[in-house]
Every structure is written in structure tokens, then in C-alpha cells.
């Protein structure tokens, strides 16, 4: 299983306090996943800025395959899911796990 982060940008102009997504956005996204994508869980993390990070957990044979699936899934989502209408996908990739490995070295 892989965790892939997808950064999305709110439509302009975004409120100064950040663009809020509906509380059920993660569930709506998960429901829009196709069985062959093997997506197990979606979480939404909003910060103080005009964007959000989607955490997508999925089963895949390789990291590159997981990133490709999440990229396609999120591109489709910003085009078809009403809660993401106008949002833009800006980056997809596995999060860095440097702190985990630094703890192993201590």
C-alpha cells in the first residue's frame, strides 16, 4: 500500500483564510474511485493557504504506478466532482519520509 499526496489549488480568488472544502469531500472522492484504481482511503488536509493536500492510500505494485493512478484519479476529480469544481491539481507524489529514517539512525 502506498500513500500519495496530491496538492490542489483553490480557484482564484481564494479567501485570505484559505478555501474551505465541504466536510464530506474525502468521502465523495473515495466514492468516485474506480475499482481498478484500488484506492482504499482518501483524506483531505487544508492549511492556511488557498490549497489543500489530498492523501490517497492505494494498493499498487510500484511507487511509479501508484503516482500515475493518483494523478489520473485527481485530474478526473477536479473535472467531475462538484466539490472540486474550479480547483487545479498542482503536484502528485509520495511524501518524504526523512524524519522516519532519521529516527531509525538515532
C-alpha positions as CSV (number, residue, x, y, z in Angstrom):
1,X,0.0,0.0,0.0
2,X,1.2,3.5,-0.9
3,X,0.3,6.9,0.4
4,X,0.4,9.5,-2.4
5,X,-0.1,13.2,-1.8
6,X,-1.9,15.4,-4.3
7,X,-1.7,19.1,-3.9
8,X,-4.7,21.0,-5.3
9,X,-5.1,24.8,-5.7
10,X,-8.3,26.6,-5.0
11,X,-10.0,28.7,-7.7
12,X,-8.9,32.3,-7.8
13,X,-9.6,34.4,-6.0
14,X,-9.4,32.3,-2.8
15,X,-10.3,33.8,0.6
16,X,-7.4,35.0,2.7
17,X,-8.2,32.4,5.3
18,X,-8.0,29.6,2.8
19,X,-10.5,27.9,0.6
20,X,-12.7,25.5,2.6
21,X,-13.8,22.3,1.2
22,X,-17.0,20.6,2.3
23,X,-16.6,18.3,5.3
24,X,-17.6,15.2,3.2
25,X,-15.1,15.8,0.4
26,X,-12.9,12.9,1.3
27,X,-15.9,10.5,1.2
28,X,-17.2,11.9,-2.1
29,X,-13.7,11.4,-3.6
30,X,-13.5,7.9,-2.3
31,X,-16.9,7.1,-3.7
32,X,-15.8,8.4,-7.1
33,X,-12.8,6.0,-7.3
34,X,-13.0,3.2,-9.8
35,X,-12.4,-0.4,-8.6
36,X,-9.4,-0.9,-10.8
37,X,-7.7,2.1,-9.1
38,X,-7.6,0.1,-5.9
39,X,-7.9,3.3,-3.7
40,X,-8.5,2.3,-0.1
41,X,-8.8,5.7,1.7
42,X,-8.7,9.4,1.0
43,X,-8.0,12.2,3.5
44,X,-8.2,16.0,3.0
45,X,-5.8,18.3,4.7
46,X,-6.4,22.0,4.4
47,X,-3.9,24.6,5.6
48,X,-3.9,28.3,6.0
49,X,-3.3,28.9,2.2
50,X,-5.6,28.7,-0.8
51,X,-5.0,25.0,-1.4
52,X,-5.3,21.5,0.1
53,X,-3.5,18.2,0.1
54,X,-5.3,15.0,-0.6
55,X,-3.8,11.9,1.0
56,X,-4.7,8.9,-1.2
57,X,-3.9,5.4,0.1
58,X,-3.9,2.8,-2.6
59,X,-2.6,-0.7,-3.4
60,X,-0.2,-0.8,-6.3
61,X,2.8,-2.9,-7.5
62,X,5.2,0.0,-7.7
63,X,5.5,3.6,-6.5
64,X,5.5,5.0,-10.0
65,X,2.3,3.1,-10.8
66,X,0.7,4.4,-7.6
67,X,1.6,8.0,-8.5
68,X,0.2,7.5,-12.0
69,X,-3.1,6.2,-10.7
70,X,-3.5,9.1,-8.2
71,X,-2.6,11.7,-10.9
72,X,-5.3,10.3,-13.2
73,X,-7.8,10.0,-10.3
74,X,-7.2,13.6,-9.1
75,X,-7.3,15.1,-12.6
76,X,-10.7,13.3,-13.2
77,X,-11.9,14.5,-9.7
78,X,-11.2,18.2,-10.3
79,X,-13.1,18.0,-13.6
80,X,-16.1,15.9,-12.4
81,X,-16.6,16.2,-8.6
82,X,-18.7,19.2,-7.8
83,X,-16.9,20.0,-4.6
84,X,-13.6,20.4,-6.5
85,X,-15.1,22.4,-9.5
86,X,-12.6,25.1,-10.4
87,X,-9.7,23.6,-8.3
88,X,-6.4,22.7,-10.1
89,X,-4.1,19.8,-9.5
90,X,-0.6,21.2,-8.9
91,X,1.5,18.2,-7.8
92,X,1.3,14.5,-7.2
93,X,3.9,12.4,-5.4
94,X,4.9,10.3,-2.4
95,X,5.5,12.3,0.7
96,X,9.1,12.4,2.0
97,X,9.7,10.2,4.9
98,X,13.0,11.6,6.0
99,X,12.0,12.0,9.7
100,X,11.2,8.3,9.9
101,X,14.6,7.3,8.6
102,X,16.4,9.8,10.8
103,X,14.7,8.2,13.9
104,X,15.9,4.8,12.8
105,X,19.5,6.1,12.7
106,X,19.3,7.5,16.2
